[in-house]
Amino acid sequence: MKNRLRELRAARRWSQADLADRCQVSRQAINAIETERYDPSLPLAFTIADVFGLTIEEIFHPDRTGGAASG
């Protein structure tokens, strides 16, 4: 899943550890989400959106480069 996490975090001058503390997850989890190696659970996505004051859709969007065509 594509996301704007790194961009949003950098705009606030937060480290990955800062964001992790705000979301109550590990820094490694934030790194994995930013590098698109891990898709957050829905509750975590809501927490991240709340931390930034945005909607989930403003932060995350599906990677549509592969997979089945929509109909």
C-alpha positions as CSV (number, residue, x, y, z in Angstrom):
1,M,0.0,0.0,0.0
2,K,1.4,3.4,-1.0
3,N,1.5,6.1,1.7
4,R,2.6,9.6,2.5
5,L,3.9,8.8,6.0
6,R,7.5,9.9,5.4
7,E,6.4,13.1,3.8
8,L,4.0,14.0,6.6
9,R,6.4,13.0,9.3
10,A,9.2,15.1,7.8
11,A,7.0,18.1,7.4
12,R,6.5,18.0,11.2
13,R,10.2,17.3,11.8
14,W,9.4,14.1,13.7
15,S,11.7,11.2,13.7
16,Q,10.4,7.7,13.1
17,A,10.7,7.2,16.9
18,D,8.6,10.3,17.6
19,L,5.8,9.1,15.4
20,A,6.1,5.6,16.8
21,D,5.7,7.0,20.3
22,R,2.6,8.9,19.3
23,C,1.1,5.8,17.7
24,Q,2.3,3.4,20.5
25,V,4.1,1.1,18.1
26,S,7.8,0.4,17.5
27,R,10.1,2.5,15.3
28,Q,10.6,-0.6,13.2
29,A,6.9,-0.7,12.5
30,I,6.9,2.9,11.3
31,N,9.9,2.2,9.1
32,A,8.3,-0.9,7.6
33,I,5.1,1.0,6.8
34,E,7.1,3.9,5.3
35,T,9.1,1.6,3.1
36,E,5.9,-0.3,2.1
37,R,7.1,-3.6,3.5
38,Y,4.1,-3.7,5.9
39,D,0.5,-2.6,5.6
40,P,-0.9,-1.3,8.9
41,S,-3.9,-2.8,10.5
42,L,-7.1,-0.8,10.2
43,P,-6.9,0.3,13.9
44,L,-3.3,1.4,13.4
45,A,-4.2,3.3,10.2
46,F,-6.9,5.1,12.1
47,T,-4.4,6.0,14.9
48,I,-1.9,7.3,12.3
49,A,-4.6,9.4,10.6
50,D,-5.7,10.8,14.0
51,V,-2.1,11.7,14.9
52,F,-1.8,13.7,11.7
53,G,-5.4,15.1,11.8
54,L,-6.1,13.6,8.4
55,T,-8.3,10.8,7.0
56,I,-6.9,7.4,6.2
57,E,-7.5,8.1,2.5
58,E,-5.3,11.2,2.7
59,I,-2.4,9.1,3.9
60,F,-2.8,5.7,2.4
61,H,-3.8,4.5,-1.0
62,P,-3.7,1.2,-2.8
63,D,-0.8,0.3,-5.0
64,R,-2.6,-0.3,-8.3
65,T,0.5,-1.1,-10.4
66,G,-0.2,-4.8,-10.2
67,G,-3.1,-7.2,-9.7
68,A,-6.4,-7.6,-11.3
69,A,-8.0,-4.9,-13.5
70,S,-11.1,-3.3,-12.1
71,G,-14.3,-3.8,-13.9
